[in-house]
Amino acid sequence: MDFISGRNEDKTEMLRTIGAASIESLLCAIPKSLRSFSIEIPEALSAIDLERETKRIAASNADFDRWACYLGAGVYDHFVHPATESLAHRSEFITAYTPYQGEASQGALQAIYEYQSLICELTAMDCSNASMYDGASALAEAAVLALRGTERKKILLSAAVHPDSRAVLKTYLSFFDAEVVEVPVTGCVTDLGRLESLADEKTAAIIFQQPNFFGAIEEAGLISEAAHRPGALLIASVNPVSLGVLAPPGEYGADIAVGDGQPLGNRVAFGGPHFGFFAVRDSFLRKMPGRIAGMTVDHEGRRAFVLTLQAREQHIRREKATSNICTNHALGALKGAIQLCLLGKEGLKRLSLLNVHKAHQVYRRLLKIKGVFPVGTHPFFNEFVLEIKKDPAALHKKMAAQRIIGPLALGPLDASRRGQYLFAVTEKRTEEELSRLVRSLEDA
């Protein structure tokens, strides 16, 4: 219901009830010098004029309907199937908060169980929890699990992991007796030689991203060997869409697989909320944060769903809890599950290949432009880095004139990458939009 302000009679009655003569008398403790201002509120608009005005203001936004987006860096402009939002916005899902009373929440619990099953199949891991807040917090929780699971204190973190995720992880671990060592990048991938020299018997885990922040594909098998040789765990942060063509974490020996689920059925939405996924090998099932939905049978032999192995401080003794994660992004996770079901195995593969094809196509075209140079020669998925001899402000102004969002200037994130730009290309980019990007960069 729309807000309806109180009538004068209501205000008079409230003042009489609390024993105040006027609203002014309630403000007597505030100096008059601090109250001598006026708020210029315009005259009220009719409903139709208000709608026109809000649409006029909204039209000044660079929305994805009229603009082509080449910004990525963790959040991507992917196609969201209409059925995904239609199903996820059913009242049974969109009004449900959390299934504390399992016997009364069978539908919600089944949806979570199906989501967990899909994440396990996608990542080739044994167990998944019900979801996390986002990919960054999932990565940080994975590091905490590794510290506790190995009783070691050193984390090797690739500098090719998303800078925001690295910052979140360091914030988490600042409360632990732990050492975080960043492994440098060569070109656009993790320096394997440096990684192998740093990995020792004190290392709890090696953390890397696949594809990494720069879009490049890491040598996952070699990183896995570097982790397991001294008995450390391997934590892989992966783009779920890339798993349509790249080997899943379970196949190259990852002990923990995490990532941000935004590319699966969740719109960019100004950066969130989305959801994070978290999957592990069997041996770490009881150390996993968050909640897990399980399947069982009731006393009449009927299939039933329950919350099981709950490791949150709200369910068990605080000193036994593995995490203080107090909820999950189940609605975002539900969208991810629906999108995966709609795509199927072949659909996910085709989606991944579309991203690869379009990104590589425009990459080759951009390299033909004078003043544009490659950064490294590593294979990439749907993001790539180029060096461009152009001031970032001037370049973005030129792009904006052609209704183009991006690319991301890397200089503000890392001074050594001044003049480098990160481009993201998804299946939504049309031939006309790709050509417009090429023309804009040629003009710039």
KOLDREN-123445 format. One record per residue (C-alpha): residue in three letters; x negated, y, z. Coordinates in steps of 0.25 Angstrom, whole numbers, always signed. Layout:
N
{residuo ALA	u X	v Y	w Z} .
...
This chain:
444
{residuo MET	u +0	v +0	w +0} .
{residuo ASP	u -5	v +14	w -3} .
{residuo PHE	u -9	v +22	w +9} .
{residuo ILE	u +2	v +31	w +14} .
{residuo SER	u -3	v +42	w +24} .
{residuo GLY	u +4	v +45	w +37} .
{residuo ARG	u +16	v +55	w +37} .
{residuo ASN	u +15	v +68	w +46} .
{residuo GLU	u +25	v +61	w +55} .
{residuo ASP	u +15	v +49	w +57} .
{residuo LYS	u +4	v +58	w +60} .
{residuo THR	u +12	v +66	w +70} .
{residuo GLU	u +16	v +53	w +77} .
{residuo MET	u +1	v +48	w +77} .
{residuo LEU	u -4	v +61	w +83} .
{residuo ARG	u +7	v +61	w +94} .
{residuo THR	u +4	v +46	w +97} .
{residuo ILE	u -11	v +49	w +100} .
{residuo GLY	u -8	v +62	w +107} .
{residuo ALA	u -14	v +72	w +97} .
{residuo ALA	u -8	v +85	w +93} .
{residuo SER	u -14	v +85	w +79} .
{residuo ILE	u -24	v +79	w +70} .
{residuo GLU	u -33	v +91	w +72} .
{residuo SER	u -33	v +88	w +87} .
{residuo LEU	u -40	v +74	w +83} .
{residuo LEU	u -51	v +82	w +76} .
{residuo CYS	u -54	v +91	w +88} .
{residuo ALA	u -67	v +84	w +91} .
{residuo ILE	u -73	v +87	w +77} .
{residuo PRO	u -79	v +101	w +76} .
{residuo LYS	u -71	v +110	w +66} .
{residuo SER	u -83	v +113	w +58} .
{residuo LEU	u -83	v +98	w +54} .
{residuo ARG	u -68	v +99	w +51} .
{residuo SER	u -68	v +111	w +42} .
{residuo PHE	u -67	v +104	w +29} .
{residuo SER	u -57	v +101	w +19} .
{residuo ILE	u -54	v +89	w +10} .
{residuo GLU	u -50	v +93	w -4} .
{residuo ILE	u -40	v +82	w -8} .
{residuo PRO	u -34	v +84	w -21} .
{residuo GLU	u -19	v +83	w -24} .
{residuo ALA	u -13	v +69	w -25} .
{residuo LEU	u -12	v +63	w -38} .
{residuo SER	u -1	v +55	w -44} .
{residuo ALA	u -3	v +40	w -46} .
{residuo ILE	u -5	v +42	w -61} .
{residuo ASP	u -14	v +53	w -60} .
{residuo LEU	u -22	v +46	w -49} .
{residuo GLU	u -24	v +34	w -58} .
{residuo ARG	u -28	v +43	w -70} .
{residuo GLU	u -39	v +50	w -61} .
{residuo THR	u -44	v +37	w -55} .
{residuo LYS	u -46	v +31	w -69} .
{residuo ARG	u -53	v +44	w -74} .
{residuo ILE	u -63	v +43	w -62} .
{residuo ALA	u -65	v +28	w -65} .
{residuo ALA	u -68	v +30	w -80} .
{residuo SER	u -81	v +37	w -75} .
{residuo ASN	u -86	v +24	w -70} .
{residuo ALA	u -95	v +15	w -79} .
{residuo ASP	u -86	v +3	w -79} .
{residuo PHE	u -89	v -10	w -86} .
{residuo ASP	u -77	v -9	w -95} .
{residuo ARG	u -83	v +3	w -103} .
{residuo TRP	u -98	v +2	w -99} .
{residuo ALA	u -108	v -9	w -103} .
{residuo CYS	u -115	v -14	w -90} .
{residuo TYR	u -130	v -18	w -91} .
{residuo LEU	u -132	v -17	w -76} .
{residuo GLY	u -134	v -31	w -69} .
{residuo ALA	u -144	v -33	w -58} .
{residuo GLY	u -135	v -42	w -50} .
{residuo VAL	u -121	v -37	w -54} .
{residuo TYR	u -116	v -40	w -68} .
{residuo ASP	u -105	v -36	w -77} .
{residuo HIS	u -100	v -50	w -81} .
{residuo PHE	u -86	v -54	w -86} .
{residuo VAL	u -76	v -58	w -75} .
{residuo HIS	u -65	v -67	w -80} .
{residuo PRO	u -51	v -61	w -78} .
{residuo ALA	u -47	v -74	w -71} .
{residuo THR	u -58	v -73	w -61} .
{residuo GLU	u -52	v -60	w -55} .
{residuo SER	u -38	v -64	w -57} .
{residuo LEU	u -40	v -77	w -49} .
{residuo ALA	u -49	v -71	w -38} .
{residuo HIS	u -39	v -60	w -36} .
{residuo ARG	u -28	v -69	w -33} .
{residuo SER	u -22	v -65	w -19} .
{residuo GLU	u -27	v -78	w -13} .
{residuo PHE	u -41	v -75	w -15} .
{residuo ILE	u -42	v -59	w -15} .
{residuo THR	u -35	v -58	w -1} .
{residuo ALA	u -42	v -70	w +5} .
{residuo TYR	u -54	v -65	w +14} .
{residuo THR	u -61	v -78	w +20} .
{residuo PRO	u -56	v -92	w +22} .
{residuo TYR	u -58	v -93	w +38} .
{residuo GLN	u -46	v -102	w +39} .
{residuo GLY	u -50	v -113	w +29} .
{residuo GLU	u -36	v -120	w +30} .
{residuo ALA	u -29	v -108	w +25} .
{residuo SER	u -39	v -104	w +14} .
{residuo GLN	u -40	v -116	w +5} .
{residuo GLY	u -39	v -108	w -8} .
{residuo ALA	u -50	v -99	w -4} .
{residuo LEU	u -59	v -110	w +2} .
{residuo GLN	u -57	v -118	w -11} .
{residuo ALA	u -61	v -106	w -20} .
{residuo ILE	u -74	v -104	w -11} .
{residuo TYR	u -77	v -119	w -12} .
{residuo GLU	u -75	v -119	w -28} .
{residuo TYR	u -84	v -106	w -28} .
{residuo GLN	u -95	v -114	w -20} .
{residuo SER	u -94	v -126	w -29} .
{residuo LEU	u -96	v -117	w -41} .
{residuo ILE	u -108	v -110	w -35} .
{residuo CYS	u -115	v -123	w -32} .
{residuo GLU	u -112	v -128	w -46} .
{residuo LEU	u -117	v -115	w -52} .
{residuo THR	u -130	v -114	w -44} .
{residuo ALA	u -133	v -129	w -43} .
{residuo MET	u -133	v -128	w -28} .
{residuo ASP	u -127	v -137	w -18} .
{residuo CYS	u -119	v -128	w -9} .
{residuo SER	u -113	v -114	w -10} .
{residuo ASN	u -107	v -105	w +1} .
{residuo ALA	u -94	v -97	w -1} .
{residuo SER	u -101	v -85	w -7} .
{residuo MET	u -109	v -73	w -1} .
{residuo TYR	u -108	v -58	w -2} .
{residuo ASP	u -117	v -56	w -14} .
{residuo GLY	u -130	v -61	w -20} .
{residuo ALA	u -139	v -53	w -12} .
{residuo SER	u -134	v -58	w +2} .
{residuo ALA	u -133	v -72	w -3} .
{residuo LEU	u -148	v -71	w -7} .
{residuo ALA	u -151	v -65	w +7} .
{residuo GLU	u -143	v -76	w +14} .
{residuo ALA	u -151	v -86	w +6} .
{residuo ALA	u -164	v -81	w +11} .
{residuo VAL	u -159	v -82	w +25} .
{residuo LEU	u -155	v -96	w +23} .
{residuo ALA	u -169	v -99	w +17} .
{residuo LEU	u -176	v -93	w +30} .
{residuo ARG	u -167	v -101	w +39} .
{residuo GLY	u -168	v -114	w +31} .
{residuo THR	u -183	v -114	w +29} .
{residuo GLU	u -187	v -107	w +42} .
{residuo ARG	u -197	v -99	w +34} .
{residuo LYS	u -198	v -84	w +33} .
{residuo LYS	u -202	v -80	w +20} .
{residuo ILE	u -193	v -77	w +8} .
{residuo LEU	u -199	v -75	w -6} .
{residuo LEU	u -190	v -66	w -14} .
{residuo SER	u -192	v -63	w -29} .
{residuo ALA	u -193	v -48	w -32} .
{residuo ALA	u -184	v -52	w -44} .
{residuo VAL	u -172	v -54	w -35} .
{residuo HIS	u -162	v -43	w -35} .
{residuo PRO	u -167	v -31	w -27} .
{residuo ASP	u -154	v -30	w -20} .
{residuo SER	u -154	v -44	w -16} .
{residuo ARG	u -169	v -43	w -11} .
{residuo ALA	u -165	v -31	w -2} .
{residuo VAL	u -153	v -39	w +4} .
{residuo LEU	u -162	v -51	w +7} .
{residuo LYS	u -172	v -42	w +14} .
{residuo THR	u -162	v -36	w +22} .
{residuo TYR	u -156	v -49	w +26} .
{residuo LEU	u -170	v -55	w +30} .
{residuo SER	u -174	v -42	w +37} .
{residuo PHE	u -167	v -49	w +49} .
{residuo PHE	u -175	v -62	w +48} .
{residuo ASP	u -189	v -65	w +51} .
{residuo ALA	u -192	v -67	w +36} .
{residuo GLU	u -202	v -62	w +25} .
{residuo VAL	u -197	v -58	w +11} .
{residuo VAL	u -208	v -58	w +1} .
{residuo GLU	u -204	v -53	w -13} .
{residuo VAL	u -210	v -60	w -25} .
{residuo PRO	u -214	v -50	w -36} .
{residuo VAL	u -209	v -50	w -50} .
{residuo THR	u -217	v -52	w -63} .
{residuo GLY	u -210	v -45	w -74} .
{residuo CYS	u -195	v -49	w -71} .
{residuo VAL	u -197	v -62	w -63} .
{residuo THR	u -203	v -67	w -50} .
{residuo ASP	u -218	v -69	w -50} .
{residuo LEU	u -219	v -84	w -48} .
{residuo GLY	u -234	v -84	w -45} .
{residuo ARG	u -232	v -74	w -34} .
{residuo LEU	u -219	v -82	w -29} .
{residuo GLU	u -227	v -95	w -28} .
{residuo SER	u -239	v -88	w -21} .
{residuo LEU	u -229	v -83	w -10} .
{residuo ALA	u -221	v -95	w -8} .
{residuo ASP	u -226	v -103	w +4} .
{residuo GLU	u -222	v -111	w +16} .
{residuo LYS	u -216	v -99	w +23} .
{residuo THR	u -207	v -96	w +12} .
{residuo ALA	u -192	v -99	w +15} .
{residuo ALA	u -187	v -96	w +1} .
{residuo ILE	u -190	v -90	w -13} .
{residuo ILE	u -179	v -81	w -18} .
{residuo PHE	u -177	v -78	w -33} .
{residuo GLN	u -166	v -73	w -42} .
{residuo GLN	u -162	v -80	w -55} .
{residuo PRO	u -161	v -72	w -65} .
{residuo ASN	u -168	v -62	w -57} .
{residuo PHE	u -165	v -47	w -55} .
{residuo PHE	u -172	v -44	w -68} .
{residuo GLY	u -163	v -54	w -75} .
{residuo ALA	u -175	v -63	w -77} .
{residuo ILE	u -175	v -78	w -76} .
{residuo GLU	u -184	v -83	w -65} .
{residuo GLU	u -192	v -97	w -65} .
{residuo ALA	u -183	v -103	w -55} .
{residuo GLY	u -189	v -117	w -55} .
{residuo LEU	u -203	v -111	w -52} .
{residuo ILE	u -198	v -102	w -41} .
{residuo SER	u -191	v -114	w -35} .
{residuo GLU	u -204	v -122	w -35} .
{residuo ALA	u -211	v -110	w -29} .
{residuo ALA	u -200	v -110	w -18} .
{residuo HIS	u -199	v -125	w -15} .
{residuo ARG	u -215	v -128	w -15} .
{residuo PRO	u -217	v -122	w -1} .
{residuo GLY	u -203	v -126	w +4} .
{residuo ALA	u -195	v -113	w +2} .
{residuo LEU	u -181	v -112	w -3} .
{residuo LEU	u -177	v -106	w -17} .
{residuo ILE	u -166	v -95	w -17} .
{residuo ALA	u -161	v -92	w -30} .
{residuo SER	u -152	v -80	w -33} .
{residuo VAL	u -145	v -82	w -46} .
{residuo ASN	u -135	v -75	w -56} .
{residuo PRO	u -124	v -85	w -57} .
{residuo VAL	u -121	v -82	w -71} .
{residuo SER	u -135	v -85	w -75} .
{residuo LEU	u -133	v -100	w -70} .
{residuo GLY	u -125	v -102	w -83} .
{residuo VAL	u -139	v -103	w -90} .
{residuo LEU	u -149	v -103	w -79} .
{residuo ALA	u -153	v -115	w -70} .
{residuo PRO	u -145	v -115	w -57} .
{residuo PRO	u -153	v -113	w -44} .
{residuo GLY	u -150	v -127	w -39} .
{residuo GLU	u -157	v -133	w -52} .
{residuo TYR	u -171	v -126	w -49} .
{residuo GLY	u -171	v -129	w -34} .
{residuo ALA	u -165	v -117	w -27} .
{residuo ASP	u -161	v -119	w -13} .
{residuo ILE	u -151	v -107	w -12} .
{residuo ALA	u -144	v -100	w -24} .
{residuo VAL	u -138	v -87	w -22} .
{residuo GLY	u -133	v -76	w -31} .
{residuo ASP	u -122	v -65	w -33} .
{residuo GLY	u -109	v -70	w -39} .
{residuo GLN	u -105	v -57	w -46} .
{residuo PRO	u -108	v -62	w -60} .
{residuo LEU	u -97	v -73	w -57} .
{residuo GLY	u -84	v -66	w -59} .
{residuo ASN	u -86	v -54	w -50} .
{residuo ARG	u -86	v -40	w -56} .
{residuo VAL	u -97	v -30	w -54} .
{residuo ALA	u -88	v -22	w -45} .
{residuo PHE	u -98	v -11	w -42} .
{residuo GLY	u -107	v -21	w -36} .
{residuo GLY	u -98	v -30	w -28} .
{residuo PRO	u -93	v -37	w -20} .
{residuo HIS	u -97	v -50	w -27} .
{residuo PHE	u -102	v -63	w -21} .
{residuo GLY	u -114	v -70	w -18} .
{residuo PHE	u -116	v -85	w -20} .
{residuo PHE	u -125	v -94	w -11} .
{residuo ALA	u -128	v -109	w -14} .
{residuo VAL	u -138	v -118	w -7} .
{residuo ARG	u -143	v -133	w -7} .
{residuo ASP	u -137	v -143	w +2} .
{residuo SER	u -148	v -141	w +12} .
{residuo PHE	u -144	v -127	w +15} .
{residuo LEU	u -129	v -128	w +15} .
{residuo ARG	u -128	v -126	w +31} .
{residuo LYS	u -137	v -114	w +30} .
{residuo MET	u -129	v -107	w +19} .
{residuo PRO	u -123	v -93	w +23} .
{residuo GLY	u -108	v -90	w +22} .
{residuo ARG	u -97	v -100	w +21} .
{residuo ILE	u -94	v -113	w +13} .
{residuo ALA	u -81	v -118	w +8} .
{residuo GLY	u -80	v -134	w +9} .
{residuo MET	u -70	v -144	w +3} .
{residuo THR	u -65	v -155	w +12} .
{residuo VAL	u -51	v -162	w +15} .
{residuo ASP	u -41	v -160	w +25} .
{residuo HIS	u -35	v -170	w +34} .
{residuo GLU	u -25	v -174	w +23} .
{residuo GLY	u -36	v -176	w +13} .
{residuo ARG	u -33	v -164	w +5} .
{residuo ARG	u -45	v -155	w -1} .
{residuo ALA	u -48	v -144	w +8} .
{residuo PHE	u -58	v -132	w +9} .
{residuo VAL	u -65	v -127	w +21} .
{residuo LEU	u -76	v -118	w +26} .
{residuo THR	u -87	v -126	w +30} .
{residuo LEU	u -101	v -125	w +35} .
{residuo GLN	u -99	v -111	w +39} .
{residuo ALA	u -112	v -105	w +44} .
{residuo ARG	u -107	v -91	w +47} .
{residuo GLU	u -107	v -84	w +61} .
{residuo GLN	u -92	v -83	w +61} .
{residuo HIS	u -91	v -98	w +60} .
{residuo ILE	u -102	v -103	w +68} .
{residuo ARG	u -112	v -99	w +80} .
{residuo ARG	u -119	v -87	w +75} .
{residuo GLU	u -133	v -93	w +78} .
{residuo LYS	u -129	v -104	w +68} .
{residuo ALA	u -124	v -95	w +57} .
{residuo THR	u -132	v -94	w +44} .
{residuo SER	u -127	v -81	w +40} .
{residuo ASN	u -118	v -70	w +44} .
{residuo ILE	u -111	v -69	w +30} .
{residuo CYS	u -97	v -67	w +35} .
{residuo THR	u -89	v -68	w +22} .
{residuo ASN	u -91	v -71	w +7} .
{residuo HIS	u -86	v -64	w -6} .
{residuo ALA	u -77	v -76	w -9} .
{residuo LEU	u -68	v -67	w -19} .
{residuo GLY	u -81	v -64	w -27} .
{residuo ALA	u -85	v -79	w -26} .
{residuo LEU	u -71	v -83	w -30} .
{residuo LYS	u -73	v -75	w -43} .
{residuo GLY	u -86	v -81	w -45} .
{residuo ALA	u -80	v -95	w -44} .
{residuo ILE	u -68	v -92	w -54} .
{residuo GLN	u -78	v -86	w -64} .
{residuo LEU	u -87	v -98	w -64} .
{residuo CYS	u -74	v -107	w -65} .
{residuo LEU	u -69	v -99	w -77} .
{residuo LEU	u -83	v -99	w -84} .
{residuo GLY	u -86	v -114	w -81} .
{residuo LYS	u -100	v -119	w -84} .
{residuo GLU	u -100	v -116	w -99} .
{residuo GLY	u -94	v -103	w -97} .
{residuo LEU	u -105	v -99	w -87} .
{residuo LYS	u -116	v -104	w -97} .
{residuo ARG	u -110	v -95	w -108} .
{residuo LEU	u -109	v -83	w -99} .
{residuo SER	u -123	v -85	w -95} .
{residuo LEU	u -128	v -86	w -109} .
{residuo LEU	u -120	v -74	w -113} .
{residuo ASN	u -127	v -66	w -103} .
{residuo VAL	u -141	v -71	w -108} .
{residuo HIS	u -138	v -69	w -122} .
{residuo LYS	u -133	v -55	w -121} .
{residuo ALA	u -144	v -50	w -112} .
{residuo HIS	u -155	v -56	w -121} .
{residuo GLN	u -148	v -50	w -133} .
{residuo VAL	u -148	v -36	w -128} .
{residuo TYR	u -162	v -38	w -122} .
{residuo ARG	u -168	v -41	w -135} .
{residuo ARG	u -161	v -29	w -141} .
{residuo LEU	u -165	v -19	w -130} .
{residuo LEU	u -180	v -23	w -132} .
{residuo LYS	u -180	v -18	w -146} .
{residuo ILE	u -178	v -4	w -141} .
{residuo LYS	u -190	v +5	w -141} .
{residuo GLY	u -194	v +7	w -126} .
{residuo VAL	u -188	v -5	w -121} .
{residuo PHE	u -197	v -16	w -115} .
{residuo PRO	u -195	v -30	w -109} .
{residuo VAL	u -199	v -33	w -94} .
{residuo GLY	u -204	v -47	w -94} .
{residuo THR	u -201	v -58	w -103} .
{residuo HIS	u -193	v -67	w -93} .
{residuo PRO	u -180	v -74	w -98} .
{residuo PHE	u -168	v -67	w -92} .
{residuo PHE	u -153	v -69	w -90} .
{residuo ASN	u -144	v -57	w -92} .
{residuo GLU	u -153	v -46	w -86} .
{residuo PHE	u -166	v -41	w -91} .
{residuo VAL	u -176	v -30	w -88} .
{residuo LEU	u -181	v -20	w -99} .
{residuo GLU	u -191	v -8	w -98} .
{residuo ILE	u -185	v +4	w -104} .
{residuo LYS	u -193	v +17	w -106} .
{residuo LYS	u -181	v +26	w -101} .
{residuo ASP	u -178	v +34	w -89} .
{residuo PRO	u -167	v +26	w -81} .
{residuo ALA	u -158	v +38	w -79} .
{residuo ALA	u -159	v +42	w -94} .
{residuo LEU	u -157	v +27	w -98} .
{residuo HIS	u -145	v +25	w -90} .
{residuo LYS	u -139	v +39	w -95} .
{residuo LYS	u -140	v +34	w -109} .
{residuo MET	u -134	v +20	w -105} .
{residuo ALA	u -122	v +27	w -98} .
{residuo ALA	u -119	v +35	w -110} .
{residuo GLN	u -117	v +22	w -118} .
{residuo ARG	u -108	v +16	w -106} .
{residuo ILE	u -119	v +7	w -102} .
{residuo ILE	u -122	v +3	w -87} .
{residuo GLY	u -136	v +0	w -84} .
{residuo PRO	u -147	v -5	w -86} .
{residuo LEU	u -153	v -6	w -72} .
{residuo ALA	u -166	v +3	w -70} .
{residuo LEU	u -175	v -6	w -62} .
{residuo GLY	u -185	v +6	w -58} .
{residuo PRO	u -177	v +10	w -46} .
{residuo LEU	u -177	v -4	w -40} .
{residuo ASP	u -192	v -6	w -43} .
{residuo ALA	u -202	v +5	w -47} .
{residuo SER	u -210	v -5	w -55} .
{residuo ARG	u -199	v -7	w -64} .
{residuo ARG	u -197	v +7	w -68} .
{residuo GLY	u -191	v +8	w -83} .
{residuo GLN	u -186	v -6	w -82} .
{residuo TYR	u -171	v -9	w -83} .
{residuo LEU	u -162	v -21	w -80} .
{residuo PHE	u -151	v -25	w -90} .
{residuo ALA	u -140	v -34	w -87} .
{residuo VAL	u -132	v -40	w -99} .
{residuo THR	u -119	v -49	w -96} .
{residuo GLU	u -109	v -56	w -105} .
{residuo LYS	u -100	v -44	w -105} .
{residuo ARG	u -109	v -35	w -113} .
{residuo THR	u -104	v -34	w -128} .
{residuo GLU	u -112	v -33	w -140} .
{residuo GLU	u -108	v -18	w -141} .
{residuo GLU	u -112	v -16	w -127} .
{residuo LEU	u -126	v -22	w -129} .
{residuo SER	u -128	v -14	w -142} .
{residuo ARG	u -124	v -2	w -134} .
{residuo LEU	u -135	v -5	w -124} .
{residuo VAL	u -145	v -6	w -135} .
{residuo ARG	u -141	v +7	w -141} .
{residuo SER	u -141	v +14	w -128} .
{residuo LEU	u -155	v +10	w -125} .
{residuo GLU	u -160	v +13	w -139} .
{residuo ASP	u -155	v +27	w -138} .
{residuo ALA	u -161	v +28	w -124} .
